[in-house]
Amino acid sequence: MAYGIKRGIRFQILSDDDLDKVHWSSLHVLQTVGIQVDSAAGRKILKDAGADVDERSRVVRIPPHLVEEALRKTKSSITLAARNPKYDARLDGSRSYMTANGNGAVTVDFDTGERRPSTKQDVSSTSRIIDHLSNVHVHWPMVSSMDQHPSTVHLHDLDASLNNTEKHVMYETGVTVQEAKCLTEMGYIAAGGEKEFRRRPLTSCLQCTFAPLQLDAGVIDASLYFAEAGVPLVFFGMPQPGATGPATLVGSLVVGNAEVLAALTITQLRSPGAAVIYGMGNAPLDMRTTVRAGGSPEHALSSAMATELAHSYGMPSCVGVSATAKAPGDQAVLEYFTGCAGPLLAGADLMCGIGLLEDSSCLHYEQIVIDDEIVAAIARLIRGEWADEDTLALDVIAKVGPGKNFLAQRHTLAHLKTDHFLPGLIDRRSHDAWSADGSKTMVQRAREKTKWILANHHVPPLDSGIQKGLAGVIEQARKAK
């Protein structure tokens, strides 16, 4: 059975003409307004290629032909390999994949319900939960190992992830060259060496641009290292409509697109053909609360439009979802369903990422399980339907005839699991049956399932030599500080 979410239907928001306008507007911004590139190496690469560089302001004006050339060098298909090949995420336009959310600093303790700083054990436990769930396809360290030495927190995050899931691991923490070197070395060790990693990259890195129109020095320098080392990259724009981007969704899309295209251009000039995924997560600023409105309809629309733009460039897309809810429940369900449905209907290749609340800052273990069910429902929705001899079922209809039912037919049994969404948390029983079973809410049922996963799901361990190698990288990094 193929891995990921099969796509059968999709809707389109922006017309081809709209997408052309966004593209040419972005090129206009890069050529006339420019982008602040804080990386000296990045500025030199662009200057040597013919861009106009102001060293005092660090603003670079990039000619359109450099961007167009970079787009021609991109890959249309990228495989995010997994320790277990059955979990390989093939970003080739045919399927969609969900990722976990990442790097929250706060956890609501699963046993006590108390808020506390996240720990490496939280990373390990959530990695096992993600490994078990069938609708979260790519892992991301969901929280940070705040109980470890500050200089090695992100290395411990990757260590805990690689040891507790067989799925591909993406991270967002390689924002210095030194971090990039350590994280890459850990990926090489887990894969069995550099040559094998370059063939099957087990890890990848998401790098955020800074709105409006800024590229951080550490991010660009680290990205140049990752690209040369064969680590797949996601350049992820995040302008907030109304704050760090224009209030209009399309206007903010232009800002974010300019940032992503600039980062792509620098990378492709240094490492032609580097594996780069197009990323965007534009959630507006809620003017009443001054909080980022993750999970809003505008967030979903922006992610869907970014997906369409990525596909117009022939690139795989990675777009975002989040929720502002403070606890698992009705608001979190509404925000995650809204945030996921739009981009997945638009054909998002990577949908990133579920499981955290309070705008991606706080972990509730049971939310991961609830979001898995939300994605399962949307997966059935976007798979679509078709009419053929089997689905039309004329022979079965003739066999059953008027006034009878189809319950005992082989055709029914054959199609029940494939054609019908069978929920694990949604309770469709009668009120009496539900009441007799304790009147449990979805959150309570999710807690029960989470507890079962933690007690019963075990991930095949990494080879002891690989474990020692990963620990060695962490220890060497700690001593270097």
C-alpha positions in Angstrom: 0.0 0.0 0.0 1.4 3.4 -1.0 2.5 5.7 1.8 0.9 9.1 2.3 -2.5 10.6 1.4 -3.8 9.8 -2.1 -5.0 12.9 -3.9 -8.1 12.5 -6.2 -9.7 16.0 -6.1 -8.4 19.5 -5.6 -9.7 23.0 -5.8 -7.9 26.0 -7.2 -7.9 29.5 -5.7 -5.6 31.5 -7.9 -5.9 31.4 -11.7 -2.8 30.9 -13.9 -3.0 34.6 -14.6 -3.0 35.4 -10.9 0.0 33.1 -10.3 1.9 34.9 -13.1 1.1 38.3 -11.5 2.4 37.1 -8.1 5.5 35.8 -9.7 6.3 38.9 -11.7 5.4 41.1 -8.7 7.9 39.2 -6.6 10.6 39.6 -9.2 9.8 43.3 -9.3 10.2 43.6 -5.6 13.5 41.8 -5.6 14.9 44.0 -8.4 13.6 47.4 -7.3 13.1 47.2 -3.5 15.7 44.5 -2.8 16.2 42.1 0.1 18.4 42.5 3.2 20.9 39.7 3.1 22.8 39.6 6.4 25.2 36.8 5.3 28.4 38.1 3.8 28.8 34.8 1.9 25.3 35.1 0.5 25.9 38.7 -0.6 29.2 37.7 -2.3 27.5 34.9 -4.2 24.8 37.3 -5.5 27.3 40.1 -6.3 29.6 37.7 -8.2 26.5 36.6 -10.2 25.7 40.2 -11.1 23.3 41.4 -8.4 23.5 45.0 -7.1 24.8 44.9 -3.5 24.8 47.8 -1.0 27.3 46.7 1.7 26.3 49.4 4.1 22.6 48.5 4.2 23.2 44.9 3.2 20.3 45.3 0.7 20.7 43.3 -2.5 18.7 43.9 -5.6 18.5 40.7 -7.6 18.0 40.7 -11.4 15.0 38.6 -12.6 17.2 36.4 -14.8 19.1 35.1 -11.7 15.9 34.0 -10.1 14.6 32.4 -13.3 17.8 30.5 -13.7 17.6 29.2 -10.1 14.0 28.0 -10.7 15.2 26.0 -13.7 17.7 24.2 -11.5 15.2 23.0 -8.9 14.0 19.4 -8.5 10.4 18.6 -9.2 10.5 15.4 -7.2 12.3 15.0 -3.8 12.2 11.9 -1.6 12.5 12.3 2.1 13.8 8.9 3.0 13.0 7.1 6.2 14.9 4.6 8.3 12.2 2.1 7.3 11.8 2.5 3.5 8.1 1.8 3.8 7.8 5.3 5.3 9.6 7.1 2.5 7.8 10.4 1.7 8.0 10.8 -2.1 7.2 14.4 -3.0 6.4 13.8 -6.6 2.9 15.5 -6.9 0.9 12.4 -6.4 0.4 12.3 -2.7 0.3 14.5 0.4 2.1 14.0 3.7 1.6 15.4 7.1 4.3 16.4 9.5 4.2 17.0 13.2 4.7 20.5 14.5 8.0 21.4 16.0 10.2 22.8 18.8 7.6 23.9 21.4 9.2 24.9 24.7 6.3 24.1 27.0 4.6 20.7 27.8 1.5 20.0 29.7 2.6 17.0 31.7 0.5 14.0 30.5 0.2 12.5 34.1 -0.1 15.6 36.3 -1.6 18.2 33.9 0.9 20.8 35.0 2.7 23.2 32.6 6.4 22.8 32.6 9.5 23.2 30.3 9.7 20.4 27.8 12.3 17.6 28.2 14.2 15.1 26.1 11.9 12.5 27.4 9.0 14.4 25.8 10.8 14.4 22.5 11.3 10.6 22.8 7.7 9.9 23.8 6.1 12.0 21.1 8.5 10.5 18.6 7.0 7.1 19.5 3.5 8.4 19.2 4.2 9.8 15.7 5.8 6.5 14.7 2.6 4.7 15.6 0.1 7.0 14.0 -0.8 6.3 10.3 -1.7 9.9 9.3 1.4 11.7 10.4 4.0 10.8 7.9 7.1 12.9 8.6 8.4 13.5 12.0 9.6 16.8 13.5 11.0 17.0 17.1 7.8 18.4 18.6 9.4 20.0 21.6 12.9 20.9 22.7 15.1 19.1 25.2 15.2 22.0 27.6 16.6 19.8 30.4 19.9 19.4 28.4 22.9 21.7 28.1 21.8 24.8 26.1 24.6 24.3 23.6 23.4 20.9 22.6 19.6 21.1 23.0 18.9 20.7 19.3 21.3 17.8 19.0 19.5 16.0 21.8 16.2 16.7 19.9 17.5 14.9 16.8 19.1 12.1 18.9 15.8 11.4 20.6 13.9 11.5 17.3 16.2 9.2 15.4 16.1 6.7 18.2 12.3 6.6 18.5 10.8 6.7 15.0 11.5 4.9 11.8 10.0 7.9 9.8 11.9 10.7 8.2 13.0 13.4 10.6 12.8 17.1 9.7 14.2 19.8 12.0 14.2 23.6 12.1 17.2 24.1 14.3 20.3 24.4 12.0 20.7 28.1 12.1 24.5 28.3 12.5 27.2 26.6 10.5 28.4 24.7 13.6 24.9 23.4 14.3 24.5 22.5 10.6 27.8 20.5 10.7 26.7 18.6 13.9 23.2 17.9 12.6 24.5 16.7 9.3 27.1 14.5 10.9 24.3 12.9 12.9 22.3 12.3 9.8 25.3 10.7 8.1 25.8 8.4 11.1 22.1 7.3 11.2 22.2 6.6 7.4 25.3 4.5 7.6 27.7 7.1 6.1 27.7 10.2 3.8 27.4 8.3 0.6 24.3 6.4 1.8 22.8 9.6 3.2 23.2 11.4 -0.1 21.4 8.5 -1.7 18.7 8.3 1.0 18.6 11.5 3.2 17.1 10.5 6.5 16.9 14.1 7.8 16.0 17.5 6.3 16.0 21.1 7.5 13.3 23.8 7.4 14.8 27.3 7.3 12.6 30.3 8.0 13.1 33.6 6.2 12.5 36.8 8.1 9.6 39.1 7.1 9.6 41.6 5.6 12.4 40.9 3.0 15.2 39.7 5.3 17.5 36.7 5.2 19.3 36.0 8.4 23.1 35.4 8.3 23.1 32.2 10.3 20.2 30.7 8.3 21.8 31.4 4.9 25.3 30.3 6.0 23.9 27.1 7.4 21.7 26.5 4.4 24.7 26.8 2.1 26.4 24.1 4.2 23.3 21.9 4.1 22.9 22.2 0.4 26.5 21.2 -0.3 26.2 18.3 2.2 23.1 16.9 0.4 20.6 17.7 3.2 17.1 18.6 1.7 16.0 22.1 2.5 12.7 23.9 3.0 12.8 27.7 2.7 9.8 28.8 4.6 8.4 32.4 4.4 6.1 33.6 7.2 4.9 37.2 6.7 1.9 38.0 8.8 -0.8 39.8 6.8 -1.4 43.1 8.5 1.9 43.2 10.4 5.1 41.9 8.6 3.3 41.8 5.3 0.5 43.7 3.5 -3.0 43.1 5.0 -4.1 41.4 1.7 -3.3 37.8 1.5 -1.9 38.1 -2.1 0.3 41.0 -1.0 1.8 39.0 1.8 2.2 36.1 -0.6 4.4 38.4 -2.8 6.6 39.3 0.2 7.0 35.7 1.3 7.6 34.6 -2.3 10.3 37.2 -2.8 12.1 35.9 0.4 11.9 32.3 -0.6 13.0 33.0 -4.2 16.0 35.0 -2.9 17.1 32.2 -0.6 16.6 29.7 -3.4 18.7 31.8 -5.8 21.6 32.0 -3.4 21.5 28.3 -2.8 21.3 27.3 -6.4 24.1 29.6 -7.4 26.4 27.8 -4.9 25.0 24.3 -5.3 23.1 23.9 -8.6 20.4 21.3 -8.3 20.3 21.3 -4.5 17.1 19.7 -3.1 14.9 22.6 -2.1 11.2 22.4 -1.1 9.1 25.6 -1.4 7.6 26.6 1.9 5.2 29.2 3.2 3.0 29.7 6.4 1.3 33.1 6.3 -1.1 33.5 9.2 -2.5 37.0 9.8 -2.2 39.1 12.9 -5.4 39.1 14.9 -5.7 42.9 15.5 -7.9 42.4 18.6 -5.4 40.2 20.4 -2.1 40.9 18.6 -1.7 37.1 18.4 -0.9 35.3 15.2 -4.2 33.7 13.9 -3.0 30.2 13.2 -5.8 27.9 12.0 -7.8 30.8 10.6 -9.5 30.6 7.2 -6.9 33.2 6.0 -4.1 30.9 7.2 -5.6 28.0 5.2 -6.1 30.2 2.1 -2.6 31.5 2.2 -1.1 28.0 2.5 -3.3 26.8 -0.4 -2.2 29.7 -2.5 1.5 29.1 -1.7 0.9 25.4 -2.7 -0.4 26.6 -6.1 2.6 28.9 -6.5 5.1 26.2 -5.7 3.5 23.9 -8.2 3.5 26.6 -10.9 7.3 26.6 -10.3 7.5 22.8 -10.6 8.6 22.5 -7.0 7.2 20.4 -4.1 5.4 22.5 -1.4 5.5 22.6 2.3 2.9 24.8 4.0 1.8 25.4 7.6 -1.0 24.9 10.0 -1.3 25.8 13.7 -3.9 26.5 16.4 -4.3 29.2 19.0 -6.4 27.1 21.3 -5.1 26.8 24.8 -6.3 23.2 25.4 -7.5 20.2 23.4 -11.2 20.5 22.6 -13.6 22.1 20.2 -11.6 25.2 19.3 -8.4 23.1 18.6 -10.4 20.7 16.4 -12.0 23.6 14.5 -8.7 25.4 13.9 -6.8 22.3 12.8 -9.6 21.1 10.5 -9.9 24.5 8.9 -6.1 24.9 8.7 -5.5 21.5 7.1 -8.5 21.1 4.8 -7.8 24.1 2.5 -4.1 23.3 1.7 -4.7 19.6 1.4 -7.6 20.2 -1.0 -5.2 22.5 -3.0 -2.7 19.6 -3.2 -0.1 20.4 -0.6 2.9 18.0 -0.7 3.9 18.6 2.9 1.4 19.9 5.5 3.3 21.1 8.5 2.5 20.5 11.3 0.0 19.2 13.8 0.0 18.4 17.6 1.0 21.7 19.3 -1.3 24.4 20.6 -0.9 28.1 21.6 0.5 28.9 18.1 3.0 26.0 18.1 4.4 26.6 21.5 2.7 24.1 23.9 2.5 20.3 23.7 -0.6 18.4 24.9 0.2 14.7 24.1 -3.4 13.8 23.3 -3.7 16.6 20.7 -1.4 14.6 18.4 -3.8 11.7 18.4 -6.9 14.0 17.8 -5.1 15.7 14.9 -4.3 12.3 13.4 -8.0 11.6 13.2 -8.7 15.0 11.7 -6.2 14.3 8.9 -7.8 10.8 8.4 -11.2 12.4 7.7 -9.7 15.0 5.3 -7.8 12.3 3.6 -11.1 10.5 2.8 -12.5 13.8 1.6 -9.7 14.6 -0.9 -9.4 11.1 -2.2 -12.5 11.8 -4.1 -14.8 9.2 -5.9 -15.1 7.6 -9.3 -17.5 5.5 -11.2 -16.5 2.2 -12.7 -17.9 -1.3 -13.0 -17.0 -2.1 -9.4 -18.2 1.1 -7.7 -21.4 1.3 -9.7 -22.2 -2.2 -8.3 -25.0 -3.0 -10.8 -24.6 -6.8 -10.3 -24.9 -6.4 -6.5 -28.0 -4.1 -6.9 -29.6 -6.7 -9.1 -28.8 -9.5 -6.7 -30.3 -7.7 -3.7 -33.3 -6.2 -5.4 -36.1 -4.1 -3.9 -36.8 -4.0 -0.2 -33.7 -5.9 1.1 -30.3 -4.7 2.3 -26.7 -5.0 1.4 -25.2 -5.8 4.8 -24.2 -9.4 4.1 -22.9 -8.9 0.6 -19.2 -9.6 -0.2 -19.1 -6.4 -2.1 -20.0 -4.5 1.1 -17.3 -6.3 3.1 -14.8 -5.6 0.4 -15.5 -1.9 0.3 -16.3 -1.1 3.9 -12.7 -0.3 5.0 -11.6 1.3 1.8 -14.7 3.4 0.9 -15.9 4.4 4.4 -14.1 6.5 6.9 -14.0 4.5 10.1 -13.1 6.8 13.0 -11.1 5.8 16.1 -12.1 8.7 18.3 -15.4 10.0 16.9 -18.3 8.2 18.8 -21.2 7.4 16.6 -23.1 5.1 19.1 -26.5 5.9 20.5 -26.7 8.2 23.6 -27.5 5.2 25.8 -24.5 3.2 24.7 -22.2 6.3 25.0 -23.6 7.0 28.4 -23.2 3.5 29.6 -19.6 3.6 28.6 -18.8 6.6 30.7 -20.0 9.5 28.5 -16.4 10.1 27.4 -15.4 13.1 25.4 -13.1 12.9 22.4 -10.3 14.3 24.5 -10.8 11.5 27.1 -10.8 8.9 24.4 -7.7 10.5 22.9 -6.0 10.3 26.3 -6.8 6.6 26.5 -5.3 5.9 23.0 -2.2 8.0 23.8 -1.7 6.0 27.0 -2.0 2.8 25.1 0.5 3.9 22.5 3.1 4.9 25.1 2.6 1.6 26.9 2.6 -0.7 23.9 4.3 0.8 20.8 8.0 0.0 20.6 10.3 1.2 17.9 13.1 -1.1 16.6 16.3 0.3 18.2 19.1 1.8 16.2 22.3 -0.3 15.9 24.3 0.2 19.1 27.2 1.6 17.1 24.9 4.3 15.6 23.6 5.2 19.0 27.2 5.6 20.3 28.1 7.7 17.2 25.1 10.0 17.8 26.0 10.4 21.5 29.6 11.1 20.5 28.6 14.0 18.3 26.6 15.5 21.1 29.5 15.1 23.6 32.0 16.6 21.3 29.7 19.6 20.7 29.2 20.1 24.4 33.0 20.1 25.1 33.6 22.6 22.3 31.4 25.2 24.1 
